Amino acid sequence: MIPTPLRILLIAAGVLVWPAAEAAVLRVAYEDITQTLRVFDGDTYSLAEVDASSTSVQVGTVTADVVSHRVYFIGNSAGAQTLYPLRYIGSSKEVPLPIPAALRISHLEWDASGVPRLIGVASDPSDDSVRLITIVGTSISDLGMPIADCCVFRAGVSAFRASDDSLFLVGRRTTDSADHIFRFTMNPPALAQAVSIPADLSVSELVVNAGGQLLGLAYSSASAATLLFTSNAGLNITTVGSGMTDCCFVLAGSIAIDTVNNAIVSLGPGIAGMQPNSPQLWSFDLGTGAILPGMVAVNGAGLFFDGGTIAGDTQLFQDGFE
């Protein structure tokens, strides 16, 4: 059985089924035998699924409404995008939402603070212009971009803070010579902050904790290691600990805070010998920045944490990780 620190819900590839009810980090994953996308927790998978025989998950678009036990992600098929809702409790299927051809969504975050909605970033393929968007039900709103010459954002790297309606992104304007962390307020859309990232660091993940602090993972070229970092109100980055030298080509958007084990969990292949290896879960202690033991090789497309009870199918499959 997968150790407690790694009982995570993901959208990923694997043959998994739900365990006993408990708070967990979950994953969305592709299941080879049925060619479906499901939510996985250890060796348990959700009853509901999305046909993935001709659909791939858009990197960095997995986000979760844990109150309704539903994940969302963008699927790509034959050049078209579709928004897929996927319940991970119960077996009822959701109706997907086709995305207009004038929008290519690259980032999605769930906002449950007011009217339940998805927020994110999209571009127009005709001119590569970038804009902020919201999705409420089946209605997609184009909010435009509140600043000029903006922006090339790192695909899928985003976080949302509901307390002040802030969307965090990593990228640069055409006038910038280095990456910045951007904070946009969403209602109405405005640029609140743009802070340069230290030249030594390449930010690969962002996440907001329960206290509203922005955290993440970054690769340091000086130490050749992936490091946990925190930030202050001014979005200035402070790295924590010495990191992990063999970690990792982090998959964009695959990050969650495991509040049970006080850790950040991410997903991606290691880089031992500078060659990518099989993807696995990487868990960084939030206090020390140290990698926790018990990493598990597993595929996936996104991670999220559900602090409530999780229930699902009781059928178990032999997947090599028990």
TORGU-532249 format. One record per residue (C-alpha): residue number from 1; residue in three letters; chain; x, y negated, z. Coordinates in steps of 0.001 Angstrom, whole numbers, plus 524288, in hexadecimal, padded with zeros to 5 digits. Example, Ala and Ser with C-alpha at 12.3 -4.5 7.8 and 13.67 -1.06 7.14 Angstrom:
+-----+--------+--------+-------+-------+-------+
: num : residu : chaine :  east : north :    up :
+-----+--------+--------+-------+-------+-------+
:   1 :    ALA :      A : 8300C : 81194 : 81E78 :
:   2 :    SER :      A : 83566 : 80424 : 81BE4 :
+-----+--------+--------+-------+-------+-------+
//
This chain:
+-----+--------+--------+-------+-------+-------+
: num : residu : chaine :  east : north :    up :
+-----+--------+--------+-------+-------+-------+
:   1 :    MET :      A : 80000 : 80000 : 80000 :
:   2 :    ILE :      A : 804AD : 7F238 : 7FD0E :
:   3 :    PRO :      A : 80A1B : 7EB8A : 80965 :
:   4 :    THR :      A : 80176 : 7E165 : 81012 :
:   5 :    PRO :      A : 8094B : 7D585 : 80B3F :
:   6 :    LEU :      A : 80658 : 7D9A6 : 7FD57 :
:   7 :    ARG :      A : 7F7DD : 7DC66 : 7FE00 :
:   8 :    ILE :      A : 7F4FD : 7D277 : 7F370 :
:   9 :    LEU :      A : 7E9AB : 7D006 : 7EA0E :
:  10 :    LEU :      A : 7EE73 : 7CD80 : 7DC18 :
:  11 :    ILE :      A : 7E9E4 : 7CDBC : 7CDF3 :
:  12 :    ALA :      A : 7F422 : 7D769 : 7C91F :
:  13 :    ALA :      A : 7F77C : 7E3F6 : 7C238 :
:  14 :    GLY :      A : 7F62A : 7F04A : 7CA28 :
:  15 :    VAL :      A : 7ECA3 : 7FA8F : 7CEE1 :
:  16 :    LEU :      A : 7E7ED : 7F59C : 7DC03 :
:  17 :    VAL :      A : 7DBE3 : 7F607 : 7E4F5 :
:  18 :    TRP :      A : 7D6A8 : 7EE90 : 7F0F9 :
:  19 :    PRO :      A : 7DB54 : 7F287 : 7FE95 :
:  20 :    ALA :      A : 7D4AE : 7EFF1 : 80B87 :
:  21 :    ALA :      A : 7CF80 : 7E223 : 80D2E :
:  22 :    GLU :      A : 7DA02 : 7D883 : 8114E :
:  23 :    ALA :      A : 7DFC9 : 7CB65 : 80DD5 :
:  24 :    ALA :      A : 7E944 : 7CD36 : 802B5 :
:  25 :    VAL :      A : 7F0AF : 7C76F : 7F752 :
:  26 :    LEU :      A : 7EA6F : 7CD32 : 7EB18 :
:  27 :    ARG :      A : 7EE99 : 7CE5B : 7DCF1 :
:  28 :    VAL :      A : 7E803 : 7CE1C : 7CFB2 :
:  29 :    ALA :      A : 7ED79 : 7D8CC : 7C6FD :
:  30 :    TYR :      A : 7EC46 : 7E08E : 7BA89 :
:  31 :    GLU :      A : 7E843 : 7EEC2 : 7BC18 :
:  32 :    ASP :      A : 7EDE2 : 7F70A : 7B115 :
:  33 :    ILE :      A : 7E485 : 8028D : 7B118 :
:  34 :    THR :      A : 7D801 : 7FA9D : 7AF9C :
:  35 :    GLN :      A : 7DE68 : 7EEC5 : 7A907 :
:  36 :    THR :      A : 7D7D8 : 7E593 : 7B297 :
:  37 :    LEU :      A : 7DBA3 : 7DA7B : 7BB82 :
:  38 :    ARG :      A : 7D80E : 7DC81 : 7C9C3 :
:  39 :    VAL :      A : 7DB6B : 7D72D : 7D724 :
:  40 :    PHE :      A : 7E46A : 7E000 : 7DF04 :
:  41 :    ASP :      A : 7E7A1 : 7E189 : 7ED55 :
:  42 :    GLY :      A : 7F1FC : 7EBDC : 7EF90 :
:  43 :    ASP :      A : 7ECAD : 7F851 : 7E994 :
:  44 :    THR :      A : 7DEA7 : 7F362 : 7E89D :
:  45 :    TYR :      A : 7D862 : 7EC31 : 7DD31 :
:  46 :    SER :      A : 7CBFA : 7E472 : 7DB23 :
:  47 :    LEU :      A : 7C009 : 7EAF5 : 7D53D :
:  48 :    ALA :      A : 7BDA6 : 7DF76 : 7CC29 :
:  49 :    GLU :      A : 7C70D : 7DDC4 : 7C0D4 :
:  50 :    VAL :      A : 7C9C4 : 7D61E : 7B45D :
:  51 :    ASP :      A : 7CC18 : 7DD2A : 7A781 :
:  52 :    ALA :      A : 7DA56 : 7DA83 : 7A457 :
:  53 :    SER :      A : 7DBCF : 7E2D2 : 79820 :
:  54 :    SER :      A : 7DD8F : 7D669 : 79014 :
:  55 :    THR :      A : 7DF5A : 7CBFF : 79AA4 :
:  56 :    SER :      A : 7EB80 : 7C70D : 7A18D :
:  57 :    VAL :      A : 7EBBD : 7BE73 : 7ADAC :
:  58 :    GLN :      A : 7F07A : 7B08D : 7AB81 :
:  59 :    VAL :      A : 7FC3F : 7AEF0 : 7B457 :
:  60 :    GLY :      A : 7F9B3 : 7A70E : 7C090 :
:  61 :    THR :      A : 7EADD : 7A629 : 7BF81 :
:  62 :    VAL :      A : 7E6F3 : 7AFDE : 7CA15 :
:  63 :    THR :      A : 7DFAD : 7A93B : 7D53C :
:  64 :    ALA :      A : 7D5EB : 7ADF4 : 7DF5D :
:  65 :    ASP :      A : 7C950 : 7AA02 : 7E5E8 :
:  66 :    VAL :      A : 7CAFC : 7B223 : 7F240 :
:  67 :    VAL :      A : 7BDCD : 7AE00 : 7F7CC :
:  68 :    SER :      A : 7B6B6 : 7B49C : 7EC87 :
:  69 :    HIS :      A : 7C15C : 7BF0E : 7EAF6 :
:  70 :    ARG :      A : 7C39C : 7BB75 : 7DCDC :
:  71 :    VAL :      A : 7CFDA : 7B8C5 : 7D4F5 :
:  72 :    TYR :      A : 7D0BD : 7B0C7 : 7C881 :
:  73 :    PHE :      A : 7DA9A : 7B166 : 7BD87 :
:  74 :    ILE :      A : 7DC28 : 7AD85 : 7AF53 :
:  75 :    GLY :      A : 7DCC7 : 7B8A6 : 7A594 :
:  76 :    ASN :      A : 7E2E1 : 7B738 : 7981E :
:  77 :    SER :      A : 7DDAB : 7BEDC : 78C93 :
:  78 :    ALA :      A : 7E076 : 7BC59 : 77E27 :
:  79 :    GLY :      A : 7E46A : 7AE51 : 780F0 :
:  80 :    ALA :      A : 7D83C : 7AB1B : 788D5 :
:  81 :    GLN :      A : 7D740 : 7A8D2 : 79777 :
:  82 :    THR :      A : 7CC72 : 7ADA9 : 7A07A :
:  83 :    LEU :      A : 7CA49 : 7AB01 : 7AEF2 :
:  84 :    TYR :      A : 7C7B4 : 7B7D2 : 7B610 :
:  85 :    PRO :      A : 7C194 : 7B8B0 : 7C399 :
:  86 :    LEU :      A : 7C43C : 7C5C1 : 7CA55 :
:  87 :    ARG :      A : 7BDF6 : 7C9F0 : 7D723 :
:  88 :    TYR :      A : 7C644 : 7D254 : 7E005 :
:  89 :    ILE :      A : 7BB4D : 7D67E : 7E923 :
:  90 :    GLY :      A : 7B017 : 7DDCB : 7E2D7 :
:  91 :    SER :      A : 7AED8 : 7E247 : 7D4CA :
:  92 :    SER :      A : 7A6F6 : 7D76E : 7CE5F :
:  93 :    LYS :      A : 7ACEC : 7D1BE : 7C215 :
:  94 :    GLU :      A : 7ADE5 : 7C323 : 7BFA1 :
:  95 :    VAL :      A : 7AB3E : 7BBB8 : 7B303 :
:  96 :    PRO :      A : 7B7C8 : 7B680 : 7ACAC :
:  97 :    LEU :      A : 7B893 : 7A885 : 7A7B7 :
:  98 :    PRO :      A : 7BE97 : 7A5DC : 79A3B :
:  99 :    ILE :      A : 7C7FD : 79A4E : 79A83 :
: 100 :    PRO :      A : 7C684 : 7905A : 78F68 :
: 101 :    ALA :      A : 7D13C : 7911B : 78529 :
: 102 :    ALA :      A : 7D4D0 : 782E5 : 78810 :
: 103 :    LEU :      A : 7D9BD : 786F5 : 79587 :
: 104 :    ARG :      A : 7E4D0 : 79033 : 7992E :
: 105 :    ILE :      A : 7E48E : 79233 : 7A7E3 :
: 106 :    SER :      A : 7F1CA : 79415 : 7AE67 :
: 107 :    HIS :      A : 7EEE9 : 79247 : 7BCF5 :
: 108 :    LEU :      A : 7E317 : 79590 : 7C579 :
: 109 :    GLU :      A : 7E02F : 7938C : 7D3E6 :
: 110 :    TRP :      A : 7D3C2 : 79613 : 7DBC8 :
: 111 :    ASP :      A : 7CDC1 : 78AEC : 7E394 :
: 112 :    ALA :      A : 7C33F : 78E85 : 7ED75 :
: 113 :    SER :      A : 7C376 : 781AF : 7F501 :
: 114 :    GLY :      A : 7B754 : 77BC0 : 7EEC1 :
: 115 :    VAL :      A : 7AFF5 : 7804D : 7E2D6 :
: 116 :    PRO :      A : 7B6D5 : 78D3C : 7DFE5 :
: 117 :    ARG :      A : 7BF64 : 78B27 : 7D3FF :
: 118 :    LEU :      A : 7CBAC : 78EDC : 7CCDB :
: 119 :    ILE :      A : 7D5B2 : 7845B : 7CA28 :
: 120 :    GLY :      A : 7E19B : 784ED : 7C18A :
: 121 :    VAL :      A : 7E957 : 78086 : 7B5D3 :
: 122 :    ALA :      A : 7E6C6 : 78277 : 7A756 :
: 123 :    SER :      A : 7EC82 : 77DBC : 79A94 :
: 124 :    ASP :      A : 7E6C7 : 77ADC : 78D3F :
: 125 :    PRO :      A : 7ED8F : 78388 : 7831B :
: 126 :    SER :      A : 7EB3A : 77978 : 77873 :
: 127 :    ASP :      A : 7F427 : 76F30 : 77E87 :
: 128 :    ASP :      A : 7F9E3 : 775B7 : 78AD1 :
: 129 :    SER :      A : 7F3C6 : 76B4F : 7936E :
: 130 :    VAL :      A : 7F26C : 76F8E : 7A1A3 :
: 131 :    ARG :      A : 7E6EE : 76CD5 : 7AA86 :
: 132 :    LEU :      A : 7E0ED : 7707E : 7B79C :
: 133 :    ILE :      A : 7D467 : 77869 : 7B75D :
: 134 :    THR :      A : 7C9BB : 77D66 : 7C050 :
: 135 :    ILE :      A : 7C06E : 788DD : 7BE50 :
: 136 :    VAL :      A : 7B390 : 78953 : 7C5B7 :
: 137 :    GLY :      A : 7AB5C : 79512 : 7C1F0 :
: 138 :    THR :      A : 7ABBB : 79511 : 7B317 :
: 139 :    SER :      A : 7AEA5 : 78683 : 7B1DE :
: 140 :    ILE :      A : 7BCA0 : 782A3 : 7AE57 :
: 141 :    SER :      A : 7C042 : 77464 : 7B0A7 :
: 142 :    ASP :      A : 7CBF8 : 76DE6 : 7AA2F :
: 143 :    LEU :      A : 7D12E : 763C2 : 7B3D7 :
: 144 :    GLY :      A : 7DC28 : 75EF6 : 7AB22 :
: 145 :    MET :      A : 7E9D9 : 75BE2 : 7B01C :
: 146 :    PRO :      A : 7EACB : 7502A : 7B962 :
: 147 :    ILE :      A : 7F8D8 : 74CB4 : 7B5A0 :
: 148 :    ALA :      A : 7FFD1 : 74A49 : 7A8BF :
: 149 :    ASP :      A : 80A56 : 752FD : 7A2DF :
: 150 :    CYS :      A : 805D6 : 75E94 : 7AAE1 :
: 151 :    CYS :      A : 80991 : 7698D : 7ABB3 :
: 152 :    VAL :      A : 8103F : 77666 : 7A917 :
: 153 :    PHE :      A : 80C3E : 77E7A : 7B4DC :
: 154 :    ARG :      A : 8126C : 78B58 : 7B8D7 :
: 155 :    ALA :      A : 808AA : 795A0 : 7B45B :
: 156 :    GLY :      A : 80017 : 79AD3 : 7BF2B :
: 157 :    VAL :      A : 8076B : 7943B : 7CA5F :
: 158 :    SER :      A : 7FD33 : 78CC7 : 7D22D :
: 159 :    ALA :      A : 7F6BF : 78B98 : 7DF7E :
: 160 :    PHE :      A : 7EAAC : 784A5 : 7E4A4 :
: 161 :    ARG :      A : 7E815 : 77DEF : 7F1A1 :
: 162 :    ALA :      A : 7D9B0 : 77BFE : 7F442 :
: 163 :    SER :      A : 7DB56 : 77284 : 7FFB8 :
: 164 :    ASP :      A : 7DF4C : 76756 : 7F6C5 :
: 165 :    ASP :      A : 7DB27 : 76CF2 : 7E997 :
: 166 :    SER :      A : 7E949 : 76E7A : 7E520 :
: 167 :    LEU :      A : 7EE4D : 776BD : 7D9E8 :
: 168 :    PHE :      A : 7FD01 : 77942 : 7DA3B :
: 169 :    LEU :      A : 804A0 : 77C2E : 7CDC4 :
: 170 :    VAL :      A : 812D8 : 77D51 : 7C988 :
: 171 :    GLY :      A : 817C6 : 7772E : 7BCEE :
: 172 :    ARG :      A : 81C41 : 76A94 : 7B6AD :
: 173 :    ARG :      A : 81759 : 75F12 : 7AEE5 :
: 174 :    THR :      A : 81D8F : 75BDA : 7A1D9 :
: 175 :    THR :      A : 824FF : 75117 : 7A903 :
: 176 :    ASP :      A : 82A75 : 75A43 : 7B378 :
: 177 :    SER :      A : 837C1 : 760B9 : 7B2CE :
: 178 :    ALA :      A : 834F0 : 76A38 : 7BE01 :
: 179 :    ASP :      A : 8297F : 7721A : 7C326 :
: 180 :    HIS :      A : 8205E : 76BDA : 7CCFE :
: 181 :    ILE :      A : 815EC : 77067 : 7D651 :
: 182 :    PHE :      A : 80975 : 76943 : 7D298 :
: 183 :    ARG :      A : 7FDA4 : 7674D : 7DB5E :
: 184 :    PHE :      A : 7F110 : 7637B : 7D481 :
: 185 :    THR :      A : 7E48F : 7602A : 7DB8D :
: 186 :    MET :      A : 7D917 : 765E2 : 7D43B :
: 187 :    ASN :      A : 7CD47 : 75D65 : 7D778 :
: 188 :    PRO :      A : 7CF8C : 7541F : 7D0FB :
: 189 :    PRO :      A : 7DBE6 : 75909 : 7CA3D :
: 190 :    ALA :      A : 7E7F2 : 7512D : 7CDDF :
: 191 :    LEU :      A : 7F681 : 75352 : 7CF7B :
: 192 :    ALA :      A : 7F93B : 75293 : 7DE0E :
: 193 :    GLN :      A : 80790 : 756A6 : 7DE61 :
: 194 :    ALA :      A : 812AB : 75A81 : 7D545 :
: 195 :    VAL :      A : 81F0E : 75EB7 : 7DC60 :
: 196 :    SER :      A : 82B59 : 763D7 : 7D5C1 :
: 197 :    ILE :      A : 82FEE : 77187 : 7D91C :
: 198 :    PRO :      A : 83E51 : 77328 : 7DD21 :
: 199 :    ALA :      A : 84670 : 7766B : 7D120 :
: 200 :    ASP :      A : 84B38 : 78301 : 7D76D :
: 201 :    LEU :      A : 83D7B : 7888B : 7D87D :
: 202 :    SER :      A : 833F3 : 78E34 : 7CEAA :
: 203 :    VAL :      A : 8267C : 78F7B : 7D4DE :
: 204 :    SER :      A : 81F92 : 79C08 : 7D0F4 :
: 205 :    GLU :      A : 813F1 : 79C5A : 7DA5D :
: 206 :    LEU :      A : 80B5D : 792F3 : 7E219 :
: 207 :    VAL :      A : 80185 : 795D8 : 7ECCC :
: 208 :    VAL :      A : 7FA89 : 78DFB : 7F76E :
: 209 :    ASN :      A : 7F994 : 7937A : 8053A :
: 210 :    ALA :      A : 7EE1B : 79257 : 80E99 :
: 211 :    GLY :      A : 7F3B0 : 785C6 : 81427 :
: 212 :    GLY :      A : 7F44A : 77F60 : 806B6 :
: 213 :    GLN :      A : 80316 : 7801E : 80539 :
: 214 :    LEU :      A : 80898 : 782DF : 7F7B9 :
: 215 :    LEU :      A : 811E5 : 78E8C : 7F782 :
: 216 :    GLY :      A : 817F8 : 7967E : 7ECB7 :
: 217 :    LEU :      A : 82336 : 79E24 : 7E703 :
: 218 :    ALA :      A : 82E81 : 79884 : 7DF4B :
: 219 :    TYR :      A : 83A9F : 79DFD : 7D8E3 :
: 220 :    SER :      A : 84754 : 79784 : 7DD06 :
: 221 :    SER :      A : 851E3 : 79720 : 7D296 :
: 222 :    ALA :      A : 85C29 : 79400 : 7DCE3 :
: 223 :    SER :      A : 85985 : 79FF9 : 7E552 :
: 224 :    ALA :      A : 853F1 : 7A879 : 7DA5F :
: 225 :    ALA :      A : 848A8 : 7ABFB : 7E365 :
: 226 :    THR :      A : 839F6 : 7AA60 : 7E425 :
: 227 :    LEU :      A : 8368C : 7A21C : 7F005 :
: 228 :    LEU :      A : 82A72 : 79F03 : 7F7CE :
: 229 :    PHE :      A : 82831 : 79065 : 7F910 :
: 230 :    THR :      A : 81F62 : 78751 : 800AF :
: 231 :    SER :      A : 81BF3 : 77920 : 7FDEC :
: 232 :    ASN :      A : 8181A : 76D2B : 805B2 :
: 233 :    ALA :      A : 80D93 : 7630B : 80321 :
: 234 :    GLY :      A : 81692 : 75C9C : 7F94C :
: 235 :    LEU :      A : 817EF : 76995 : 7F1EE :
: 236 :    ASN :      A : 82668 : 76A27 : 7F50B :
: 237 :    ILE :      A : 82B25 : 77847 : 7F4A1 :
: 238 :    THR :      A : 83276 : 77F34 : 7FF9B :
: 239 :    THR :      A : 83737 : 78D10 : 7FD09 :
: 240 :    VAL :      A : 83620 : 79743 : 807CA :
: 241 :    GLY :      A : 84034 : 7A1F0 : 80A0E :
: 242 :    SER :      A : 849EE : 7A7DA : 8008B :
: 243 :    GLY :      A : 83FE9 : 7AE25 : 7F787 :
: 244 :    MET :      A : 8419D : 7BA38 : 7EF32 :
: 245 :    THR :      A : 84C47 : 7BB93 : 7E4E8 :
: 246 :    ASP :      A : 84581 : 7C68A : 7DD66 :
: 247 :    CYS :      A : 8385A : 7BFD0 : 7DD38 :
: 248 :    CYS :      A : 83227 : 7BD52 : 7D375 :
: 249 :    PHE :      A : 82B8A : 7B9CA : 7C6D5 :
: 250 :    VAL :      A : 81F87 : 7B57D : 7CE51 :
: 251 :    LEU :      A : 81313 : 7B6EA : 7C667 :
: 252 :    ALA :      A : 80C72 : 7A9A2 : 7C59C :
: 253 :    GLY :      A : 800A4 : 7A881 : 7CE6E :
: 254 :    SER :      A : 8039B : 7B51F : 7D5B7 :
: 255 :    ILE :      A : 804A7 : 7AFE8 : 7E38F :
: 256 :    ALA :      A : 7FCC6 : 7B0A3 : 7F016 :
: 257 :    ILE :      A : 7FE87 : 7AD75 : 7FE6B :
: 258 :    ASP :      A : 7FCE8 : 7B996 : 806D8 :
: 259 :    THR :      A : 7F801 : 7B384 : 81376 :
: 260 :    VAL :      A : 7F7C0 : 7C0B4 : 81A50 :
: 261 :    ASN :      A : 80669 : 7C270 : 818A8 :
: 262 :    ASN :      A : 80A39 : 7B3FC : 817C7 :
: 263 :    ALA :      A : 81049 : 7B5A6 : 80A61 :
: 264 :    ILE :      A : 80FDA : 7B0F4 : 7FC5C :
: 265 :    VAL :      A : 80DFB : 7BC51 : 7F303 :
: 266 :    SER :      A : 81169 : 7BB86 : 7E49A :
: 267 :    LEU :      A : 81268 : 7C4C3 : 7D930 :
: 268 :    GLY :      A : 81CDC : 7C69A : 7CEE3 :
: 269 :    PRO :      A : 82850 : 7CEBE : 7CA08 :
: 270 :    GLY :      A : 83520 : 7CE53 : 7D157 :
: 271 :    ILE :      A : 84193 : 7C9D5 : 7CAA0 :
: 272 :    ALA :      A : 84BD8 : 7D2D9 : 7D050 :
: 273 :    GLY :      A : 85756 : 7D2D9 : 7C6DC :
: 274 :    MET :      A : 85077 : 7C78B : 7BFC9 :
: 275 :    GLN :      A : 847AE : 7D156 : 7B8EA :
: 276 :    PRO :      A : 8390D : 7D108 : 7BBB3 :
: 277 :    ASN :      A : 83421 : 7DCFB : 7C2FE :
: 278 :    SER :      A : 8267D : 7E1FE : 7C5C9 :
: 279 :    PRO :      A : 81D4D : 7D802 : 7CC02 :
: 280 :    GLN :      A : 81B91 : 7D8E5 : 7DAA0 :
: 281 :    LEU :      A : 815D5 : 7D15E : 7E5E9 :
: 282 :    TRP :      A : 81F02 : 7C7F0 : 7ECC6 :
: 283 :    SER :      A : 81B52 : 7C362 : 7FA6A :
: 284 :    PHE :      A : 8224E : 7B789 : 80070 :
: 285 :    ASP :      A : 82136 : 7B509 : 80F12 :
: 286 :    LEU :      A : 81B6C : 7A763 : 810BC :
: 287 :    GLY :      A : 823A5 : 7A4B2 : 81CC9 :
: 288 :    THR :      A : 83113 : 7A8DD : 817FD :
: 289 :    GLY :      A : 82FE6 : 7A9F8 : 80940 :
: 290 :    ALA :      A : 83545 : 7B7D4 : 80A31 :
: 291 :    ILE :      A : 8305F : 7C2AE : 80167 :
: 292 :    LEU :      A : 8282F : 7CC66 : 8091F :
: 293 :    PRO :      A : 82AF3 : 7DAEE : 8077A :
: 294 :    GLY :      A : 82243 : 7E48A : 80056 :
: 295 :    MET :      A : 8212D : 7DEBE : 7F2B1 :
: 296 :    VAL :      A : 81884 : 7E6D4 : 7E9CE :
: 297 :    ALA :      A : 819E6 : 7E864 : 7DB14 :
: 298 :    VAL :      A : 80CE4 : 7E4A3 : 7D4F3 :
: 299 :    ASN :      A : 807C1 : 7DD1C : 7C93C :
: 300 :    GLY :      A : 7FE31 : 7D1E7 : 7C9E5 :
: 301 :    ALA :      A : 7F95C : 7C4FD : 7C477 :
: 302 :    GLY :      A : 7F5A4 : 7BD7E : 7D0BC :
: 303 :    LEU :      A : 7F4F9 : 7BDBB : 7DF99 :
: 304 :    PHE :      A : 7EBA1 : 7B808 : 7E98C :
: 305 :    PHE :      A : 7E882 : 7B996 : 7F80C :
: 306 :    ASP :      A : 7DB32 : 7BD14 : 7FD76 :
: 307 :    GLY :      A : 7DA15 : 7BB43 : 80C2A :
: 308 :    GLY :      A : 7CCF1 : 7C21D : 80D2C :
: 309 :    THR :      A : 7C8F1 : 7D036 : 80C3A :
: 310 :    ILE :      A : 7CBB9 : 7D768 : 7FFA0 :
: 311 :    ALA :      A : 7C3A7 : 7E2FE : 7FB2E :
: 312 :    GLY :      A : 7C41A : 7EB29 : 7EEE1 :
: 313 :    ASP :      A : 7C4C9 : 7F88C : 7E8DA :
: 314 :    THR :      A : 7C983 : 80364 : 7F1D0 :
: 315 :    GLN :      A : 7CF1D : 80BD0 : 7E701 :
: 316 :    LEU :      A : 7DDD5 : 80D59 : 7E831 :
: 317 :    PHE :      A : 7E755 : 80F5F : 7DD1E :
: 318 :    GLN :      A : 7F547 : 81432 : 7DD3E :
: 319 :    ASP :      A : 7FD42 : 808C5 : 7D83C :
: 320 :    GLY :      A : 80AA6 : 80B96 : 7DDF1 :
: 321 :    PHE :      A : 809F2 : 80111 : 7E889 :
: 322 :    GLU :      A : 802CD : 8083A : 7F385 :
+-----+--------+--------+-------+-------+-------+
//
